[in-house]
Amino acid sequence: MSQTVTNRTIYDRAATDGAWLGLFITAALGVGMASLHLPLLNLVALTMFLLVPFFVLRSMWRTSADSSHLAQFSALWMQGILTFCCASLILGVCSYLYMRVINPDYIIDTLRMGIAFLRDNPAQGSAEMAAELQNVIDMKAVPSPIDLSVMWLWTGAFSGSVLSALLALIVVARRKLRSAAGSR
């Protein structure tokens, strides 16, 4: 049994972790979308998104512990990049299906909600922002579900790549500190 765990490749680990992360991020996005009607869910969504780096860090630590040859910065970074790419693909597909099939009015309803909020907001520039959003609706320049889904996909993949570099550095530094402390 331990043979199959330690012999897993970076690609296998990233695909498995990415599938779970994709479901988690999709759930966090769903909670965030639901927070438009139940504002306290915003805190739950924020907490879920803040847990994402710890999920990836844990998977990198597991890889580092299971396979010393995969504990190099480049391998861990690649694992993180691929994990986020897999997760972003799942998020993109699920968000597209939600906005296209389940709630086709989600984007326009969100814009209208933003306009109402900005019109009631006394802050400087709020009225102008509300007018700009109204122009987007009037000019029929509202982004489509595929536009938003692809944007979320690329944002997740890019930000995940940057975050993975930092997390890989943490894992490698921790491993070096532990090995230095163990050799004393």
Secondary structure, DSSP 8 states (H G I E B T S, - for coil): -HHHHHT--HHHHHHHHHHHHHHHHHHHHHHHHHTTTSTTHHHHHHHHHHHHHHHHHHHHHHHHHH-GGG-SHHHHHHHHHHHHHHHHHHHHHHHHHIIIII-TTHHHHHHHHHHHHHHH--STTHHHHHHHHHHHHHTT----HHHHHHHHHHHHHHHHHHHHHHHHHHHHHHHHHHHHHHT-
